[in-house]
Amino acid sequence: MADTITYRVPGMTCNHCKAAVTEELSGVSGVESVAVDLDTKLVEVSGETLDDSALRAAIVQAGYEAA
Ligand SMILES: [Cu+2]
């Protein structure tokens, strides 16, 4: 069953941030798609059996923090 989890990442300001967050999240097990909206600072992650803590860790790994 597909899951979708949305995070707010206020530290994202430009396309570099968007690329960094997208790249890290894409490497997490089960992730099929990542959509970043820089205006709202929201990151929508979709995939199978998503692990919230692993996704949050990936955001931190990219240099940001999920609010
Ligand atoms: Cu940036």
N, CA, C, O and the ligand as a Tripos MOL2 file, in Angstrom:
@<TRIPOS>MOLECULE
protein
  269   267    68     0     0
PROTEIN
NO_CHARGES

@<TRIPOS>ATOM
      1 N           0.8430   -1.1970    0.0000 N.3       1 MET1
      2 CA          0.0000    0.0000    0.0000 C.3       1 MET1
      3 C           0.8780    1.2470    0.0000 C.2       1 MET1
      4 O           1.8470    1.3370    0.7540 O.2       1 MET1
      5 N           0.5390    2.1780   -0.8290 N.am      2 ALA2
      6 CA          1.3640    3.3860   -0.9620 C.3       2 ALA2
      7 C           1.0980    4.3650    0.1710 C.2       2 ALA2
      8 O          -0.0410    4.5900    0.5780 O.2       2 ALA2
      9 N           2.1770    4.9300    0.6580 N.am      3 ASP3
     10 CA          2.0880    5.9410    1.7040 C.3       3 ASP3
     11 C           2.4990    7.2910    1.1340 C.2       3 ASP3
     12 O           3.2610    7.3670    0.1690 O.2       3 ASP3
     13 N           1.9870    8.3480    1.7390 N.am      4 THR4
     14 CA          2.4730    9.6920    1.4430 C.3       4 THR4
     15 C           2.6720   10.4010    2.7650 C.2       4 THR4
     16 O           1.7590   10.4610    3.5880 O.2       4 THR4
     17 N           3.8570   10.9350    2.9710 N.am      5 ILE5
     18 CA          4.1500   11.6960    4.1860 C.3       5 ILE5
     19 C           4.6420   13.0730    3.7680 C.2       5 ILE5
     20 O           5.4810   13.1980    2.8760 O.2       5 ILE5
     21 N           4.1130   14.1060    4.4200 N.am      6 THR6
     22 CA          4.5310   15.4690    4.1080 C.3       6 THR6
     23 C           5.2810   16.0660    5.2880 C.2       6 THR6
     24 O           4.8400   15.9810    6.4340 O.2       6 THR6
     25 N           6.4370   16.6780    4.9820 N.am      7 TYR7
     26 CA          7.2410   17.3440    6.0000 C.3       7 TYR7
     27 C           7.3420   18.8220    5.6590 C.2       7 TYR7
     28 O           7.3150   19.2050    4.4890 O.2       7 TYR7
     29 N           7.4580   19.6450    6.6880 N.am      8 ARG8
     30 CA          7.7390   21.0580    6.4590 C.3       8 ARG8
     31 C           9.2090   21.2720    6.7870 C.2       8 ARG8
     32 O           9.6590   20.9780    7.8950 O.2       8 ARG8
     33 N           9.9470   21.7830    5.8220 N.am      9 VAL9
     34 CA         11.3850   22.0050    5.9860 C.3       9 VAL9
     35 C          11.6800   23.4820    5.7040 C.2       9 VAL9
     36 O          11.9820   23.8610    4.5720 O.2       9 VAL9
     37 N          11.5850   24.3130    6.7610 N.am     10 PRO10
     38 CA         11.6780   25.7650    6.5970 C.3      10 PRO10
     39 C          13.0240   26.2370    6.0560 C.2      10 PRO10
     40 O          13.1100   27.3190    5.4760 O.2      10 PRO10
     41 N          14.0890   25.4280    6.2430 N.am     11 GLY11
     42 CA         15.4240   25.8480    5.8310 C.3      11 GLY11
     43 C          15.6570   25.8420    4.3290 C.2      11 GLY11
     44 O          16.6780   26.3480    3.8620 O.2      11 GLY11
     45 N          14.7310   25.2800    3.5650 N.am     12 MET12
     46 CA         14.9230   25.2150    2.1110 C.3      12 MET12
     47 C          14.5930   26.5600    1.4770 C.2      12 MET12
     48 O          13.4940   27.0880    1.6450 O.2      12 MET12
     49 N          15.5610   27.1060    0.7460 N.am     13 THR13
     50 CA         15.3470   28.4300    0.1620 C.3      13 THR13
     51 C          15.5180   28.4960   -1.3500 C.2      13 THR13
     52 O          14.9940   29.4050   -1.9930 O.2      13 THR13
     53 N          16.2430   27.5470   -1.9170 N.am     14 CYS14
     54 CA         16.5300   27.6580   -3.3560 C.3      14 CYS14
     55 C          16.5690   26.2770   -3.9960 C.2      14 CYS14
     56 O          16.3330   25.2630   -3.3390 O.2      14 CYS14
     57 N          16.8710   26.2570   -5.2850 N.am     15 ASN15
     58 CA         16.8850   24.9890   -6.0080 C.3      15 ASN15
     59 C          18.0000   24.0590   -5.5480 C.2      15 ASN15
     60 O          17.9010   22.8410   -5.6960 O.2      15 ASN15
     61 N          19.0630   24.6370   -4.9890 N.am     16 HIS16
     62 CA         20.1220   23.7910   -4.4360 C.3      16 HIS16
     63 C          19.5710   22.9960   -3.2450 C.2      16 HIS16
     64 O          19.8020   21.7930   -3.1280 O.2      16 HIS16
     65 N          18.8490   23.6780   -2.3780 N.am     17 CYS17
     66 CA         18.2440   23.0230   -1.2130 C.3      17 CYS17
     67 C          17.2860   21.9270   -1.6810 C.2      17 CYS17
     68 O          17.2840   20.8080   -1.1670 O.2      17 CYS17
     69 N          16.4840   22.2870   -2.6640 N.am     18 LYS18
     70 CA         15.4950   21.3560   -3.2100 C.3      18 LYS18
     71 C          16.1770   20.0960   -3.7350 C.2      18 LYS18
     72 O          15.7230   18.9810   -3.4770 O.2      18 LYS18
     73 N          17.2650   20.2800   -4.4720 N.am     19 ALA19
     74 CA         18.0010   19.1470   -5.0500 C.3      19 ALA19
     75 C          18.6280   18.2910   -3.9590 C.2      19 ALA19
     76 O          18.6010   17.0630   -4.0380 O.2      19 ALA19
     77 N          19.1970   18.9390   -2.9320 N.am     20 ALA20
     78 CA         19.8710   18.2040   -1.8630 C.3      20 ALA20
     79 C          18.8720   17.3430   -1.0900 C.2      20 ALA20
     80 O          19.1330   16.1720   -0.8130 O.2      20 ALA20
     81 N          17.7360   17.9290   -0.7480 N.am     21 VAL21
     82 CA         16.7120   17.2040    0.0070 C.3      21 VAL21
     83 C          16.1220   16.0700   -0.8380 C.2      21 VAL21
     84 O          15.9100   14.9590   -0.3530 O.2      21 VAL21
     85 N          15.8670   16.3740   -2.1000 N.am     22 THR22
     86 CA         15.3010   15.3650   -2.9930 C.3      22 THR22
     87 C          16.2470   14.1870   -3.1540 C.2      22 THR22
     88 O          15.8190   13.0330   -3.1450 O.2      22 THR22
     89 N          17.5440   14.4820   -3.3020 N.am     23 GLU23
     90 CA         18.5220   13.4190   -3.5030 C.3      23 GLU23
     91 C          18.6140   12.5060   -2.2810 C.2      23 GLU23
     92 O          18.6150   11.2820   -2.4090 O.2      23 GLU23
     93 N          18.6910   13.1130   -1.1000 N.am     24 GLU24
     94 CA         18.7950   12.2940    0.1150 C.3      24 GLU24
     95 C          17.5460   11.4460    0.3340 C.2      24 GLU24
     96 O          17.6390   10.2620    0.6570 O.2      24 GLU24
     97 N          16.3850   12.0590    0.1570 N.am     25 LEU25
     98 CA         15.1370   11.3220    0.3930 C.3      25 LEU25
     99 C          14.9470   10.2110   -0.6350 C.2      25 LEU25
    100 O          14.3990    9.1550   -0.3190 O.2      25 LEU25
    101 N          15.3990   10.4480   -1.8590 N.am     26 SER26
    102 CA         15.2430    9.4420   -2.9150 C.3      26 SER26
    103 C          16.0420    8.1820   -2.6130 C.2      26 SER26
    104 O          15.7320    7.1050   -3.1230 O.2      26 SER26
    105 N          17.0880    8.3220   -1.7680 N.am     27 GLY27
    106 CA         17.9180    7.1820   -1.4320 C.3      27 GLY27
    107 C          17.3680    6.3360   -0.2920 C.2      27 GLY27
    108 O          17.9230    5.2830    0.0200 O.2      27 GLY27
    109 N          16.2870    6.7820    0.3310 N.am     28 VAL28
    110 CA         15.7080    6.0350    1.4490 C.3      28 VAL28
    111 C          14.8610    4.8810    0.9130 C.2      28 VAL28
    112 O          14.1200    5.0310   -0.0590 O.2      28 VAL28
    113 N          14.9900    3.7320    1.5680 N.am     29 SER29
    114 CA         14.2640    2.5350    1.1680 C.3      29 SER29
    115 C          12.7600    2.7830    1.0420 C.2      29 SER29
    116 O          12.1370    3.3440    1.9430 O.2      29 SER29
    117 N          12.1920    2.3640   -0.0760 N.am     30 GLY30
    118 CA         10.7520    2.4500   -0.2820 C.3      30 GLY30
    119 C          10.2740    3.7190   -0.9590 C.2      30 GLY30
    120 O           9.1400    3.7810   -1.4320 O.2      30 GLY30
    121 N          11.1300    4.7360   -1.0100 N.am     31 VAL31
    122 CA         10.7040    6.0150   -1.5870 C.3      31 VAL31
    123 C          10.5850    5.9200   -3.1070 C.2      31 VAL31
    124 O          11.5170    5.4910   -3.7870 O.2      31 VAL31
    125 N           9.4290    6.3250   -3.6270 N.am     32 GLU32
    126 CA          9.2120    6.2930   -5.0760 C.3      32 GLU32
    127 C           9.2160    7.6840   -5.6860 C.2      32 GLU32
    128 O           9.6490    7.8670   -6.8240 O.2      32 GLU32
    129 N           8.7330    8.6660   -4.9280 N.am     33 SER33
    130 CA          8.7800   10.0220   -5.4730 C.3      33 SER33
    131 C           8.9020   11.0490   -4.3660 C.2      33 SER33
    132 O           8.4420   10.8410   -3.2440 O.2      33 SER33
    133 N           9.5320   12.1590   -4.7080 N.am     34 VAL34
    134 CA          9.7260   13.2650   -3.7680 C.3      34 VAL34
    135 C           9.3210   14.5420   -4.4880 C.2      34 VAL34
    136 O           9.7980   14.8210   -5.5880 O.2      34 VAL34
    137 N           8.4350   15.3190   -3.8600 N.am     35 ALA35
    138 CA          8.0150   16.5860   -4.4560 C.3      35 ALA35
    139 C           8.2650   17.7110   -3.4580 C.2      35 ALA35
    140 O           7.7250   17.7080   -2.3520 O.2      35 ALA35
    141 N           9.0930   18.6720   -3.8650 N.am     36 VAL36
    142 CA          9.4300   19.8010   -2.9970 C.3      36 VAL36
    143 C           8.7440   21.0630   -3.5190 C.2      36 VAL36
    144 O           8.8250   21.3870   -4.7030 O.2      36 VAL36
    145 N           8.0710   21.7640   -2.6140 N.am     37 ASP37
    146 CA          7.4840   23.0600   -2.9640 C.3      37 ASP37
    147 C           8.2120   24.1240   -2.1510 C.2      37 ASP37
    148 O           8.0220   24.2340   -0.9400 O.2      37 ASP37
    149 N           9.0470   24.9040   -2.8290 N.am     38 LEU38
    150 CA          9.8580   25.9030   -2.1270 C.3      38 LEU38
    151 C           9.0110   27.0380   -1.5510 C.2      38 LEU38
    152 O           9.3990   27.6380   -0.5490 O.2      38 LEU38
    153 N           7.8890   27.3390   -2.1470 N.am     39 ASP39
    154 CA          7.0400   28.4280   -1.6490 C.3      39 ASP39
    155 C           6.4360   28.0840   -0.2930 C.2      39 ASP39
    156 O           6.4180   28.9150    0.6160 O.2      39 ASP39
    157 N           5.9430   26.8590   -0.1640 N.am     40 THR40
    158 CA          5.3060   26.4470    1.0890 C.3      40 THR40
    159 C           6.2910   25.7320    2.0190 C.2      40 THR40
    160 O           5.9680   25.4670    3.1770 O.2      40 THR40
    161 N           7.5000   25.4170    1.5100 N.am     41 LYS41
    162 CA          8.5300   24.6810    2.2650 C.3      41 LYS41
    163 C           8.0670   23.2680    2.6070 C.2      41 LYS41
    164 O           8.4960   22.6850    3.6020 O.2      41 LYS41
    165 N           7.1970   22.7360    1.7790 N.am     42 LEU42
    166 CA          6.6880   21.3930    2.0440 C.3      42 LEU42
    167 C           7.3630   20.3660    1.1380 C.2      42 LEU42
    168 O           7.6300   20.6210   -0.0360 O.2      42 LEU42
    169 N           7.6270   19.2000    1.7220 N.am     43 VAL43
    170 CA          8.2110   18.0880    0.9910 C.3      43 VAL43
    171 C           7.2510   16.9160    1.0910 C.2      43 VAL43
    172 O           6.9490   16.4420    2.1860 O.2      43 VAL43
    173 N           6.7780   16.4540   -0.0480 N.am     44 GLU44
    174 CA          5.8550   15.3310   -0.0630 C.3      44 GLU44
    175 C           6.6000   14.0970   -0.5630 C.2      44 GLU44
    176 O           7.1320   14.0740   -1.6730 O.2      44 GLU44
    177 N           6.6210   13.0670    0.2940 N.am     45 VAL45
    178 CA          7.3300   11.8350   -0.0380 C.3      45 VAL45
    179 C           6.3020   10.7260   -0.2250 C.2      45 VAL45
    180 O           5.4400   10.5170    0.6290 O.2      45 VAL45
    181 N           6.3990   10.0200   -1.3410 N.am     46 SER46
    182 CA          5.4830    8.9170   -1.6030 C.3      46 SER46
    183 C           6.2650    7.6410   -1.8360 C.2      46 SER46
    184 O           7.3720    7.6690   -2.3730 O.2      46 SER46
    185 N           5.6820    6.5190   -1.4280 N.am     47 GLY47
    186 CA          6.3330    5.2300   -1.6460 C.3      47 GLY47
    187 C           5.6480    4.1280   -0.8670 C.2      47 GLY47
    188 O           4.5330    4.2900   -0.3730 O.2      47 GLY47
    189 N           6.3400    3.0020   -0.7670 N.am     48 GLU48
    190 CA          5.8020    1.8300   -0.0860 C.3      48 GLU48
    191 C           6.4280    1.7080    1.3030 C.2      48 GLU48
    192 O           7.6420    1.8410    1.4560 O.2      48 GLU48
    193 N           5.6020    1.4580    2.3020 N.am     49 THR49
    194 CA          6.0450    1.2480    3.6920 C.3      49 THR49
    195 C           7.1570    2.2160    4.0950 C.2      49 THR49
    196 O           8.2740    1.8060    4.4100 O.2      49 THR49
    197 N           6.8310    3.4960    4.0780 N.am     50 LEU50
    198 CA          7.8070    4.5370    4.4120 C.3      50 LEU50
    199 C           8.1230    4.5360    5.9040 C.2      50 LEU50
    200 O           7.2510    4.3110    6.7430 O.2      50 LEU50
    201 N           9.4000    4.7950    6.2140 N.am     51 ASP51
    202 CA          9.8810    4.8330    7.5890 C.3      51 ASP51
    203 C          10.1020    6.3020    7.9760 C.2      51 ASP51
    204 O          11.0560    6.9400    7.5300 O.2      51 ASP51
    205 N           9.2090    6.8140    8.8030 N.am     52 ASP52
    206 CA          9.2530    8.2310    9.1890 C.3      52 ASP52
    207 C          10.6180    8.6330    9.7500 C.2      52 ASP52
    208 O          11.1500    9.6830    9.3900 O.2      52 ASP52
    209 N          11.1820    7.8120   10.6220 N.am     53 SER53
    210 CA         12.4540    8.1950   11.2440 C.3      53 SER53
    211 C          13.5860    8.1930   10.2270 C.2      53 SER53
    212 O          14.4920    9.0220   10.3080 O.2      53 SER53
    213 N          13.5420    7.2700    9.2690 N.am     54 ALA54
    214 CA         14.5840    7.2250    8.2270 C.3      54 ALA54
    215 C          14.4660    8.4460    7.3200 C.2      54 ALA54
    216 O          15.4760    8.9930    6.8770 O.2      54 ALA54
    217 N          13.2430    8.8710    7.0460 N.am     55 LEU55
    218 CA         13.0350   10.0440    6.1930 C.3      55 LEU55
    219 C          13.5140   11.3130    6.8930 C.2      55 LEU55
    220 O          14.1500   12.1720    6.2820 O.2      55 LEU55
    221 N          13.1990   11.4170    8.1780 N.am     56 ARG56
    222 CA         13.6690   12.5790    8.9440 C.3      56 ARG56
    223 C          15.1900   12.6090    9.0130 C.2      56 ARG56
    224 O          15.8040   13.6730    8.9260 O.2      56 ARG56
    225 N          15.7970   11.4240    9.1720 N.am     57 ALA57
    226 CA         17.2580   11.3350    9.2280 C.3      57 ALA57
    227 C          17.8680   11.7750    7.8930 C.2      57 ALA57
    228 O          18.9190   12.4140    7.8690 O.2      57 ALA57
    229 N          17.2100   11.4320    6.7930 N.am     58 ALA58
    230 CA         17.7110   11.8110    5.4650 C.3      58 ALA58
    231 C          17.6510   13.3220    5.2850 C.2      58 ALA58
    232 O          18.5450   13.9140    4.6810 O.2      58 ALA58
    233 N          16.6120   13.9390    5.8010 N.am     59 ILE59
    234 CA         16.4860   15.4110    5.7170 C.3      59 ILE59
    235 C          17.6190   16.0610    6.4990 C.2      59 ILE59
    236 O          18.2140   17.0400    6.0480 O.2      59 ILE59
    237 N          17.9160   15.5070    7.6840 N.am     60 VAL60
    238 CA         19.0300   16.0190    8.4950 C.3      60 VAL60
    239 C          20.3500   15.7870    7.7650 C.2      60 VAL60
    240 O          21.2270   16.6500    7.7600 O.2      60 VAL60
    241 N          20.4790   14.6210    7.1540 N.am     61 GLN61
    242 CA         21.6950   14.2790    6.4180 C.3      61 GLN61
    243 C          21.9430   15.2860    5.2880 C.2      61 GLN61
    244 O          23.0900   15.6000    4.9700 O.2      61 GLN61
    245 N          20.8770   15.7790    4.6970 N.am     62 ALA62
    246 CA         20.9840   16.7610    3.6190 C.3      62 ALA62
    247 C          21.3670   18.1390    4.1520 C.2      62 ALA62
    248 O          21.7390   19.0290    3.3870 O.2      62 ALA62
    249 N          21.2710   18.3080    5.4770 N.am     63 GLY63
    250 CA         21.6600   19.5810    6.0680 C.3      63 GLY63
    251 C          20.4880   20.4370    6.5160 C.2      63 GLY63
    252 O          20.6520   21.6270    6.7870 O.2      63 GLY63
    253 N          19.3050   19.8380    6.5950 N.am     64 TYR64
    254 CA         18.0940   20.5770    6.9480 C.3      64 TYR64
    255 C          17.3910   19.8790    8.1100 C.2      64 TYR64
    256 O          17.8600   18.8630    8.6230 O.2      64 TYR64
    257 N          16.2690   20.4430    8.5070 N.am     65 GLU65
    258 CA         15.5360   19.8550    9.6190 C.3      65 GLU65
    259 C          14.0470   19.9150    9.3220 C.2      65 GLU65
    260 O          13.5320   20.9370    8.8670 O.2      65 GLU65
    261 N          13.3590   18.8050    9.5840 N.am     66 ALA66
    262 CA         11.9090   18.7760    9.4100 C.3      66 ALA66
    263 C          11.2670   19.4280   10.6210 C.2      66 ALA66
    264 O          11.5670   19.0680   11.7590 O.2      66 ALA66
    265 N          10.3870   20.3860   10.3770 N.am     67 ALA67
    266 CA          9.7300   21.0950   11.4760 C.3      67 ALA67
    267 C           8.6900   20.2060   12.1300 C.2      67 ALA67
    268 O           8.0270   20.6260   13.0790 O.2      67 ALA67
    269 CU         19.4150   26.5790   -1.1490 Cu       68 CU68
@<TRIPOS>BOND
     1     1     2 1
     2     2     3 1
     3     3     4 2
     4     3     5 am
     5     5     6 1
     6     6     7 1
     7     7     8 2
     8     7     9 am
     9     9    10 1
    10    10    11 1
    11    11    12 2
    12    11    13 am
    13    13    14 1
    14    14    15 1
    15    15    16 2
    16    15    17 am
    17    17    18 1
    18    18    19 1
    19    19    20 2
    20    19    21 am
    21    21    22 1
    22    22    23 1
    23    23    24 2
    24    23    25 am
    25    25    26 1
    26    26    27 1
    27    27    28 2
    28    27    29 am
    29    29    30 1
    30    30    31 1
    31    31    32 2
    32    31    33 am
    33    33    34 1
    34    34    35 1
    35    35    36 2
    36    35    37 am
    37    37    38 1
    38    38    39 1
    39    39    40 2
    40    39    41 am
    41    41    42 1
    42    42    43 1
    43    43    44 2
    44    43    45 am
    45    45    46 1
    46    46    47 1
    47    47    48 2
    48    47    49 am
    49    49    50 1
    50    50    51 1
    51    51    52 2
    52    51    53 am
    53    53    54 1
    54    54    55 1
    55    55    56 2
    56    55    57 am
    57    57    58 1
    58    58    59 1
    59    59    60 2
    60    59    61 am
    61    61    62 1
    62    62    63 1
    63    63    64 2
    64    63    65 am
    65    65    66 1
    66    66    67 1
    67    67    68 2
    68    67    69 am
    69    69    70 1
    70    70    71 1
    71    71    72 2
    72    71    73 am
    73    73    74 1
    74    74    75 1
    75    75    76 2
    76    75    77 am
    77    77    78 1
    78    78    79 1
    79    79    80 2
    80    79    81 am
    81    81    82 1
    82    82    83 1
    83    83    84 2
    84    83    85 am
    85    85    86 1
    86    86    87 1
    87    87    88 2
    88    87    89 am
    89    89    90 1
    90    90    91 1
    91    91    92 2
    92    91    93 am
    93    93    94 1
    94    94    95 1
    95    95    96 2
    96    95    97 am
    97    97    98 1
    98    98    99 1
    99    99   100 2
   100    99   101 am
   101   101   102 1
   102   102   103 1
   103   103   104 2
   104   103   105 am
   105   105   106 1
   106   106   107 1
   107   107   108 2
   108   107   109 am
   109   109   110 1
   110   110   111 1
   111   111   112 2
   112   111   113 am
   113   113   114 1
   114   114   115 1
   115   115   116 2
   116   115   117 am
   117   117   118 1
   118   118   119 1
   119   119   120 2
   120   119   121 am
   121   121   122 1
   122   122   123 1
   123   123   124 2
   124   123   125 am
   125   125   126 1
   126   126   127 1
   127   127   128 2
   128   127   129 am
   129   129   130 1
   130   130   131 1
   131   131   132 2
   132   131   133 am
   133   133   134 1
   134   134   135 1
   135   135   136 2
   136   135   137 am
   137   137   138 1
   138   138   139 1
   139   139   140 2
   140   139   141 am
   141   141   142 1
   142   142   143 1
   143   143   144 2
   144   143   145 am
   145   145   146 1
   146   146   147 1
   147   147   148 2
   148   147   149 am
   149   149   150 1
   150   150   151 1
   151   151   152 2
   152   151   153 am
   153   153   154 1
   154   154   155 1
   155   155   156 2
   156   155   157 am
   157   157   158 1
   158   158   159 1
   159   159   160 2
   160   159   161 am
   161   161   162 1
   162   162   163 1
   163   163   164 2
   164   163   165 am
   165   165   166 1
   166   166   167 1
   167   167   168 2
   168   167   169 am
   169   169   170 1
   170   170   171 1
   171   171   172 2
   172   171   173 am
   173   173   174 1
   174   174   175 1
   175   175   176 2
   176   175   177 am
   177   177   178 1
   178   178   179 1
   179   179   180 2
   180   179   181 am
   181   181   182 1
   182   182   183 1
   183   183   184 2
   184   183   185 am
   185   185   186 1
   186   186   187 1
   187   187   188 2
   188   187   189 am
   189   189   190 1
   190   190   191 1
   191   191   192 2
   192   191   193 am
   193   193   194 1
   194   194   195 1
   195   195   196 2
   196   195   197 am
   197   197   198 1
   198   198   199 1
   199   199   200 2
   200   199   201 am
   201   201   202 1
   202   202   203 1
   203   203   204 2
   204   203   205 am
   205   205   206 1
   206   206   207 1
   207   207   208 2
   208   207   209 am
   209   209   210 1
   210   210   211 1
   211   211   212 2
   212   211   213 am
   213   213   214 1
   214   214   215 1
   215   215   216 2
   216   215   217 am
   217   217   218 1
   218   218   219 1
   219   219   220 2
   220   219   221 am
   221   221   222 1
   222   222   223 1
   223   223   224 2
   224   223   225 am
   225   225   226 1
   226   226   227 1
   227   227   228 2
   228   227   229 am
   229   229   230 1
   230   230   231 1
   231   231   232 2
   232   231   233 am
   233   233   234 1
   234   234   235 1
   235   235   236 2
   236   235   237 am
   237   237   238 1
   238   238   239 1
   239   239   240 2
   240   239   241 am
   241   241   242 1
   242   242   243 1
   243   243   244 2
   244   243   245 am
   245   245   246 1
   246   246   247 1
   247   247   248 2
   248   247   249 am
   249   249   250 1
   250   250   251 1
   251   251   252 2
   252   251   253 am
   253   253   254 1
   254   254   255 1
   255   255   256 2
   256   255   257 am
   257   257   258 1
   258   258   259 1
   259   259   260 2
   260   259   261 am
   261   261   262 1
   262   262   263 1
   263   263   264 2
   264   263   265 am
   265   265   266 1
   266   266   267 1
   267   267   268 2
@<TRIPOS>SUBSTRUCTURE
     1 MET1         2 RESIDUE 1 A MET
     2 ALA2         6 RESIDUE 1 A ALA
     3 ASP3        10 RESIDUE 1 A ASP
     4 THR4        14 RESIDUE 1 A THR
     5 ILE5        18 RESIDUE 1 A ILE
     6 THR6        22 RESIDUE 1 A THR
     7 TYR7        26 RESIDUE 1 A TYR
     8 ARG8        30 RESIDUE 1 A ARG
     9 VAL9        34 RESIDUE 1 A VAL
    10 PRO10       38 RESIDUE 1 A PRO
    11 GLY11       42 RESIDUE 1 A GLY
    12 MET12       46 RESIDUE 1 A MET
    13 THR13       50 RESIDUE 1 A THR
    14 CYS14       54 RESIDUE 1 A CYS
    15 ASN15       58 RESIDUE 1 A ASN
    16 HIS16       62 RESIDUE 1 A HIS
    17 CYS17       66 RESIDUE 1 A CYS
    18 LYS18       70 RESIDUE 1 A LYS
    19 ALA19       74 RESIDUE 1 A ALA
    20 ALA20       78 RESIDUE 1 A ALA
    21 VAL21       82 RESIDUE 1 A VAL
    22 THR22       86 RESIDUE 1 A THR
    23 GLU23       90 RESIDUE 1 A GLU
    24 GLU24       94 RESIDUE 1 A GLU
    25 LEU25       98 RESIDUE 1 A LEU
    26 SER26      102 RESIDUE 1 A SER
    27 GLY27      106 RESIDUE 1 A GLY
    28 VAL28      110 RESIDUE 1 A VAL
    29 SER29      114 RESIDUE 1 A SER
    30 GLY30      118 RESIDUE 1 A GLY
    31 VAL31      122 RESIDUE 1 A VAL
    32 GLU32      126 RESIDUE 1 A GLU
    33 SER33      130 RESIDUE 1 A SER
    34 VAL34      134 RESIDUE 1 A VAL
    35 ALA35      138 RESIDUE 1 A ALA
    36 VAL36      142 RESIDUE 1 A VAL
    37 ASP37      146 RESIDUE 1 A ASP
    38 LEU38      150 RESIDUE 1 A LEU
    39 ASP39      154 RESIDUE 1 A ASP
    40 THR40      158 RESIDUE 1 A THR
    41 LYS41      162 RESIDUE 1 A LYS
    42 LEU42      166 RESIDUE 1 A LEU
    43 VAL43      170 RESIDUE 1 A VAL
    44 GLU44      174 RESIDUE 1 A GLU
    45 VAL45      178 RESIDUE 1 A VAL
    46 SER46      182 RESIDUE 1 A SER
    47 GLY47      186 RESIDUE 1 A GLY
    48 GLU48      190 RESIDUE 1 A GLU
    49 THR49      194 RESIDUE 1 A THR
    50 LEU50      198 RESIDUE 1 A LEU
    51 ASP51      202 RESIDUE 1 A ASP
    52 ASP52      206 RESIDUE 1 A ASP
    53 SER53      210 RESIDUE 1 A SER
    54 ALA54      214 RESIDUE 1 A ALA
    55 LEU55      218 RESIDUE 1 A LEU
    56 ARG56      222 RESIDUE 1 A ARG
    57 ALA57      226 RESIDUE 1 A ALA
    58 ALA58      230 RESIDUE 1 A ALA
    59 ILE59      234 RESIDUE 1 A ILE
    60 VAL60      238 RESIDUE 1 A VAL
    61 GLN61      242 RESIDUE 1 A GLN
    62 ALA62      246 RESIDUE 1 A ALA
    63 GLY63      250 RESIDUE 1 A GLY
    64 TYR64      254 RESIDUE 1 A TYR
    65 GLU65      258 RESIDUE 1 A GLU
    66 ALA66      262 RESIDUE 1 A ALA
    67 ALA67      266 RESIDUE 1 A ALA
    68 CU68       269 GROUP 0 **** ****
